Amino acid sequence: MKHSGEYTKMKYNEWLSSLFGACLIAFALGVWLNSIFDKFVWLILFIGLLLHSWGMYKTYQRNR
């Protein structure tokens, strides 16, 4: 059985394409659902920033 750390390694271009793909999906969903969620934009943005910050912090702690 392979070492579990090998599953977490990504090449930069794989990570970058995944990131851009996720961004495009999020943008498309935002455009599509604009009229439904327009009253919650700031709340959704705040929660997204909190989640992203926490995830990046944990990634930084793990990689240190």
CORZISUL-V348291 format. One record per residue. N is the residue number from 1. RES is the residue in one small letter. PHI is phi in radians with two decimals (none if undefined). D_CENTER is the distance of its C-alpha to the mean C-alpha in whole Angstrom. Layout:
n res phi d_center
N RES PHI D_CENTER
N RES PHI D_CENTER
This chain:
n res phi d_center
1 m none 29
2 k -1.30 27
3 h -1.12 25
4 s -1.13 22
5 g -1.16 21
6 e -1.19 21
7 y -1.34 18
8 t -1.62 16
9 k -1.45 17
10 m -2.27 15
11 k -1.35 17
12 y -1.04 15
13 n -1.19 16
14 e -1.16 14
15 w -1.12 11
16 l -1.14 11
17 s -1.16 12
18 s -1.13 9
19 l -1.09 7
20 f -1.13 10
21 g -1.09 10
22 a -1.11 7
23 c -1.12 8
24 l -1.16 11
25 i -1.10 11
26 a -1.09 9
27 f -1.11 12
28 a -1.09 15
29 l -1.14 14
30 g -1.11 15
31 v -1.16 18
32 w -1.17 19
33 l -1.75 19
34 n -0.97 20
35 s -1.22 23
36 i -1.39 22
37 f -1.86 20
38 d -1.11 21
39 k -1.41 22
40 f -1.97 19
41 v -1.01 17
42 w -1.16 18
43 l -1.16 17
44 i -1.12 14
45 l -1.09 13
46 f -1.09 14
47 i -1.12 12
48 g -1.07 9
49 l -1.12 10
50 l -1.09 11
51 l -1.12 9
52 h -1.13 7
53 s -1.08 10
54 w -1.10 11
55 g -1.11 9
56 m -1.19 9
57 y -1.09 13
58 k -1.12 13
59 t -1.12 12
60 y -1.10 15
61 q -1.10 17
62 r -1.16 17
63 n -1.49 18
64 r -1.27 20
